[in-house]
Amino acid sequence: MLKELLLYFFVFCAVALGLQSCGGKPFACIKVEGNEDSIHVNQPVTINGYCSSNANEYNWQVDLDSIYFTPRFTISFPTAGEKEIYLFVANRGKSAAAIKKITVRP
């Protein structure tokens, strides 16, 4: 009986949360598609948060300026320098954050 209840609970949580774990703490992960070390000014680069886990809300802040709310987006930088990308993920009142730095070359 207990095994059946646990199985039903797991199935319910998997369906209700889109196959995310039930109540698990989110983990924020940032991947820069292509060359992660550096990019050039005005070169489009895709920033990907799909490597995050247990997240259903994505809040990005790029270089303390641009804001995005999708798991993946493309951006280019008009000036050279070190740029910071912040990702805040959340799920059911729990949250996590990650920071990634990209060097933009002339």
LINJO-V300681 format. One line per field, one symbol per residue. psi: psi as a letter, one per 30 degrees, with the letter a starting at -180 (. if undefined). burial: I if it has 16 or more other ideal C-beta (glycine too) atoms within 10 Angstrom, else O. Layout:
psi=???
burial=???
This chain:
psi=eeeeeeeeeeeeeeeeghglljgkklkkkkkjkbjfelllkgkkkkkkgffllhkgkkjkkkhhdkklglfklkllkfllakkkkkkklljhfkllllkkkkkjl.
burial=OOOOOOOOOOOOOOOOIOOIOOOOOIOIIIOIOOOOOOIOOOOOIOIIIOOIIIIOOIIIOIIOOOOIOOIOIOIOIOOOOOIOIIIIIIIOOOOIOIOIOIOIOO
